[in-house]
Amino acid sequence: MTDFVRNQWYVAAYSEEVGEPLLGRTILGEPIVLYRTQDGTAVALSDRCVHRRYPLSLSGRDGDRIVCGYHGFTYEPSGACVYVPGQTRIPRTARVPAYPVVEQDSLVWVWIGEPERADAGTIPRVPWLSSPAYTTVRGMEPLAARYGLLVDNLLDLSHETYLHGGYIGTPEVAETPITTEVDEGAGIVHVRRRMKDVECPPFYAKSTGIEGRIDRWQDIEYHPPGLYLLHSRIAPTGVEPGPDGDDSAACHAEIVYAITPETANSTLDFWMVARDFAVGDEEVSDYLAKSNHTVVMQDVVALNALELAIAGEPDGYQELSINIDTGGLAARRLLRKLAGA
Ligand SMILES: [Fe+2]
């Protein structure tokens, strides 16, 4: 069981999800309501009215304020209550917690923990998502499984061969060993798998148009707890980056997952695929969106089943780990360290 890691930034939503309507999300067990003020600022407040705990996300707005849909308690974006019904005196404790919010790279990050410890400079950047040189498709799937299972899943891509055959999995993925490195200072796990002269899976053959065999790189960067980057490089066999680092003859897909724990046994699985090939090509976007959604759902079904399988096990149940698990085990170690800090 991986504990929650508090005092961290988590992706609460995509920028386009936050607007005039009130959006309810639960993060680390905390109910949160998100919306955008009239000047465009994203706001995150506790989603429970101080009066009788009614969800503010089911309420209405009056300009930048939220008016509780049950008895009309009215809140400023700061969380301060400015109106209660039937009396002029507003109780001193009438305030809902406001969460620090940072919106960048088309993601809305929310700080879960002590607000005075929030430092926007520690949020990892994801520049591809808002770069005109890339086209991105994305979605979000709720997962009925603890977030640690998604971390394990993403750090060990050998499962592609078995769970995602016909999409992104080929025999060579499971057969090719990985190298794992932990940057202790930065707290990042790197897992690399470099495949030479291998089969091109349909996901990349159809989207890049590359025919024949490829060199395929999977370079993972996991920024615990909430952000996972897979730098995927696909090139016809033998095509190498130039001595000046120019790699424009290859295709690059930046696969991004924001892993946001919802409750102890559920997770928000934000998935994104940014590409520097077929930029703006809607047919390719449709294909990649559909294919990646299928791949994500294959994982969702598997991890939901895994959650049910392990939920009844006593703590400290026996696992057997092998070489493919070095990335996942390193991630668990960093998560334990962060949870204890
Ligand atoms: Fe998967």
Residues whose N, C-alpha, C, O or C-beta is under 5 A from the ligand:
A	BS01	LIG	V295 D299
